[in-house]
Amino acid sequence: MQHVDNDILFVQRHLEKESFPGFFEASAGGSALYGEDSKQAVRRELLEETGLVPVELTFSKRTVYKDDNCIMDSYLALVNSPKDTITLQNSETISYQWVAKEKLKAFLETHPVVPRHRLLIETLFLDD
């Protein structure tokens, strides 16, 4: 999620999560409910996991996982809400941090970030 001032939102996973406990992630995730398209699912998941509603969603890519019978659509979400209005989801996340784009490389080098999210952030914001 990106703020209109270009800062990137990272949320820290709960320490009791089965995978990547305590790692930071740069997304909200989940499954689409019956009748939802991927944009509707993203908006719902972002609201549930951060309390924020994006003003714009830009499609990034679609990944097909044949072994899992799963399709994952990725979007860049743009928000203009006050940065201190993040709502952490109980038992899912424990903290959050907005990172300025000019400090993004240093953040990725010094904080544990879910590898898939690290790669996506590097591709979107650091590759020239």
C-alpha positions in Angstrom: 0.0 0.0 0.0 1.3 3.4 -0.9 0.3 6.7 0.6 -0.3 9.7 -1.7 3.0 11.2 -0.3 4.7 8.0 -1.8 5.5 6.4 1.6 5.0 2.6 1.6 3.1 0.8 4.4 4.6 -2.3 6.1 2.7 -4.2 8.7 4.5 -6.6 11.1 3.1 -10.1 11.3 2.0 -11.4 14.7 4.8 -13.4 16.5 2.5 -16.4 16.7 1.9 -16.7 13.0 2.8 -20.1 11.5 4.8 -18.6 8.6 7.2 -15.7 8.9 6.3 -14.7 12.5 7.5 -11.1 13.2 8.3 -10.4 9.6 7.1 -7.3 7.9 4.8 -7.5 4.8 3.7 -5.0 2.3 0.3 -6.3 1.5 -3.0 -7.5 2.7 -4.1 -10.9 1.5 -6.8 -13.4 1.5 -9.3 -15.2 -0.6 -12.1 -13.7 -2.7 -15.6 -14.5 -1.3 -18.2 -16.0 -3.6 -19.4 -13.3 -6.0 -16.4 -11.0 -5.5 -14.0 -10.0 -8.2 -10.4 -9.5 -7.3 -10.7 -5.7 -6.9 -13.6 -6.1 -4.5 -11.7 -8.8 -2.5 -8.6 -6.5 -2.3 -10.7 -3.5 -1.0 -12.4 -5.8 1.6 -9.1 -7.3 2.8 -7.4 -3.9 3.1 -10.2 -2.6 5.2 -10.2 -5.7 7.4 -6.4 -5.8 7.8 -5.5 -2.1 8.0 -8.8 -0.1 8.4 -7.9 1.8 5.2 -9.8 2.2 2.0 -7.8 2.7 -1.1 -8.6 5.7 -3.4 -7.1 3.9 -6.3 -6.2 0.3 -7.2 -3.8 -0.4 -10.0 -3.5 -3.9 -11.3 0.1 -5.2 -11.1 0.2 -8.8 -12.1 -1.6 -12.2 -12.1 0.2 -15.3 -10.8 -1.3 -18.8 -11.4 -0.3 -21.5 -9.0 -1.4 -24.7 -10.8 -0.4 -27.0 -7.9 -2.6 -25.1 -5.5 -5.4 -24.4 -8.0 -5.0 -20.8 -7.1 -4.8 -17.5 -8.9 -3.3 -14.5 -7.2 -3.9 -11.0 -8.5 -1.6 -8.2 -7.2 -2.6 -4.6 -7.0 -0.9 -1.4 -5.9 -3.2 0.4 -3.5 -3.0 4.1 -3.1 -4.4 5.7 0.0 -4.8 9.3 1.3 -6.0 8.5 4.9 -4.1 10.0 7.9 -1.2 7.7 8.5 -2.0 7.2 12.2 -5.4 5.6 11.4 -4.1 2.1 10.8 -6.2 -0.6 12.5 -4.1 -3.7 13.4 -6.0 -7.0 13.0 -6.0 -8.9 16.2 -3.8 -12.0 16.2 -2.6 -11.1 12.6 -0.5 -8.0 13.0 1.4 -6.3 15.8 2.7 -3.1 14.4 3.1 -1.0 11.3 5.6 1.4 9.7 5.4 3.9 6.9 8.6 3.9 4.9 9.7 6.8 2.7 10.8 5.7 -0.8 14.3 7.1 -0.3 14.6 4.9 2.9 13.1 1.8 1.3 16.4 0.1 0.4 17.8 0.6 3.9 14.5 -0.7 5.4 14.6 -3.9 3.3 18.3 -4.4 4.3 17.6 -4.0 8.1 14.2 -5.5 8.7 12.9 -9.1 8.1 10.4 -8.8 5.2 8.4 -11.7 3.8 10.6 -12.8 0.8 7.7 -12.7 -1.8 6.8 -9.1 -0.6 10.5 -8.0 -0.7 10.7 -9.1 -4.3 7.5 -7.3 -5.3 8.5 -4.1 -3.5 12.0 -4.2 -5.1 10.4 -4.7 -8.5 7.8 -1.9 -8.1 9.9 0.7 -6.4 13.7 0.0 -6.7 14.3 -1.5 -10.1 15.2 1.2 -12.6 
